[in-house]
Amino acid sequence: MAKLKLAVIVGSNRRDSINRKLAQALAKLGEGAFDASFVQIDDLPMFNQDLEPNRPESTLRLKREIEAADAILIVTPEHNRSIPAVLKNAIDWASRPYGKNSWAGKTVAVTGTSGGAVGTAVSQNELRMILTNLAGVVVGSQVFVTFKDDLIDAESNVTNEATRGFLQGFVDNFAKIAGKLAA
């Protein structure tokens, strides 16, 4: 069976983002099922409806990448009990113009990591609500990952066996559901 096209969106624009490290590790765990590509969101202008008639190329690229994907994985931190502004901005651009919402019908899985036990719980719940409102098909269970400095090595391998098994189950379940929905 052909691999599913997976668009990976990291909700952080930090250079050394722990959420980017987790996203890279998840993409590696899903190599058997997914052909993953990372979607750039840190170059998007702030959403402004006045720009819609002559949209910046970066916003058109974002829409193309989301629309071309069979499934979308969003890995995000939590900022002040919400999703990061850079992620909300990307969601808004991809949902516009009215009637051309790129999220509609897309299979989406959501996760995130922080130094705390459930540091991304609120952002994940908010993200699920937003994407569901935009007619995205949000699948999978909630996955909270406590990040430690040695959790993911330089080659994007999860070093803790129990965590690796847990995350592999998350990725496998996502691939199974996304495969059924893409058929």
N, C-alpha and C positions, 0 to 999 in steps of 0.2 A: 504494500500500500504506500502511496506517495505521502511524503511528510506534509504536515499542515504548515501553512505560513503563519508564524507567530510574530506579532509586533510587540515588542517589549518597551514599556514606557516607565522611566524612572522619575518619580516625583520630586527629585532633588537636583539642583544644579551645582552642588558642591563638587569640586574636583576630586576629592577623596571620599565621596559618599559611601557610607556603609550600605545604603540601599542599592546603590549601583553594584557593589560587590555581591550582595545577595542576588540581585537580578542576573548577574553573570553566572553565578553558581547554579541558579535555577535553569537558566538556558542550557548550561552544560548537562545538567541532570536530564533535560528533555531532548537531548540531541537525537535520540532514536525516533522520536515522534514528531519533532518540530524542526523547521528551518527558521531559526530566530534571527530577527534583525531589530536593532535598537533604534527607536524613533527619537530624534532630537527635538526637544521642546524649549531649550534655553535661548533660542534665537528668535522666538516669536515676539512680535510687538504686543503690548498690552491690548487686550480686546477692546475695540472701539467700533461700534456699528457704522460710524462714518467712513471707515476704511473698506467696508464690504463692496461697494461698487468697483473698487480698484484694489483688490486684495493683494497684500504682499506675498511674494512667491513662497516664503517660508510657511505661510498658512495653507497655501494650496498643496505644498509638499506634504504637510501633516495630514490633510484630508486624503490624499492619494495613498499614503502609507497605511492609514487605518482602513480605508476601503479595500485595499488589496489583501489585507490579512484575513485568514480564516478565524483567528482568535487573537485576543489581546491580553497580555499580562501586565498589570500595573503594580509596581513595587514602590511604596511611598513611605516617607517619614510622616510624622505628625508635627504640625506647627501650631502652637497655641490652641490645642484641642480641635484642630481642623486640618484640612488638606493644605499643602503648600500653595502659595499664590501661583507659582510657575505651572503647577499641574492644573489648577482651576482654569487658568488662562488657556491652556491647551485644550481642555475639555470644551470651553466656550467656543474657541475658534473652530473646532471640529464639528460642533453642533450647528453651525451657521453656514449659509444663510437659512432663514426659516424655510422649512420644507426640504432641506438638503442635509439632514442630520446624519453624519457619518457613523455615529454610535448605534443607530437603530439596527437591531437584529444581530449585533456583534456579540460573540461569546467572549466574556471577560472574566478573568480571575484577578483577585486583589490580595495583596499581602504587603508586609513591611517589616522593618526591624528598627530597634532602638536599643539603648543600653538597659532599659527597664523591661520588666516582665511582659507588660502589655502596653507598651508605649505607643503603639500605632492603632490601638483598639478604636478610639474615637474617629480617627481619620479614615480607617477602613469602613466603619459604619456609615460615615458621611459620604464617602465615595460610592459605596453600594447604593445609597439612596439617590444620589445625583445620577448615576449611570442607569439605574432602573427607571427613573423619571425620563431619561432620554431614550428609553426603549432598548437599552443594552440588556443582554441576557447574562446576568452576573451569576456565576456558578462556583461551586466548591465551598468548603467550610472556611471559617475564619482561621487564619494562620498568623500567629504572633511569634516572632523570633527574637530572642534576647541575644544581642550581638556581643561577642567577646572578641578581643584582638586576634586570637588565634583560631577563630571559627572557620574562616575561609582563607586558604593559602593563596599564594601568588598566581597559581594556575587555575583559580576559581573552583577548587575542590573543597567541599565541606569536610572539615577534618574530624568532627565529632560523629562517630558511627550512628548513634541514636538520632541525632539531628538530621544526618544525611538520609537515614531511612524514613524519617517523618516527612522530610521535604520531597523525597523521591515519590512517596505515596501521594502527596499533594499534586505533584507534576503529572504523575501517571493518571490520577483521577481526572485532572483537568484535560489531559490529552484524550482520554476515553470519551468524556462528555463533548468536547469540542469536535472530535471526529464524528460522533453521531449527529451533532447539529449541522456540521458542514456537509454531510452526505445528502 
